[in-house]
Amino acid sequence: METIAVALIVLLLLVLSATVAALLKDGRGHTPPERSEKDWSALDLPSVSYTIRNY
């Protein structure tokens, strides 16, 4: 029983350290810059789905 407890503690420490390392390596909170492009539009797509238009 003690072996299982030690294994769980070691596994928990490994998971925590891997999580901290991944968070630190992942851009440190920086987001990509916003691009100024035209807004997306649907152009000439219908406002009603094709299945409803058939009936």
C-alpha contacts under 8 A as a table, 3 or more apart, distances in Angstrom:
res1	aa1	res2	aa2	distance
1	M	4	I	5.30
1	M	5	A	6.51
2	E	5	A	5.05
2	E	6	V	6.18
3	T	6	V	5.15
3	T	7	A	6.10
4	I	7	A	5.03
4	I	8	L	6.12
5	A	8	L	5.12
5	A	9	I	6.21
6	V	9	I	5.12
6	V	10	V	6.17
7	A	10	V	5.16
7	A	11	L	6.07
8	L	11	L	5.00
8	L	12	L	6.00
9	I	12	L	5.01
9	I	13	L	6.19
10	V	13	L	5.13
10	V	14	L	6.21
11	L	14	L	5.08
11	L	15	V	6.16
12	L	15	V	5.13
12	L	16	L	6.14
13	L	16	L	5.15
13	L	17	S	6.10
14	L	17	S	5.23
14	L	18	A	6.06
15	V	18	A	5.15
15	V	19	T	6.10
16	L	19	T	5.08
16	L	20	V	6.24
17	S	20	V	5.17
17	S	21	A	6.10
18	A	21	A	5.07
18	A	22	A	6.07
19	T	22	A	5.15
19	T	23	L	6.16
20	V	23	L	5.14
20	V	24	L	6.18
21	A	24	L	5.22
21	A	25	K	6.09
22	A	25	K	5.15
22	A	26	D	5.98
23	L	26	D	5.29
23	L	28	R	7.02
24	L	27	G	7.14
24	L	28	R	5.63
25	K	28	R	6.60
26	D	29	G	7.35
27	G	30	H	5.46
27	G	31	T	7.90
42	A	45	L	5.67
46	P	49	S	6.95
48	V	52	I	6.80
48	V	53	R	6.81
49	S	52	I	5.59
49	S	53	R	6.49
50	Y	53	R	5.04
50	Y	54	N	6.43
51	T	54	N	5.51
51	T	55	Y	7.25
52	I	55	Y	5.70
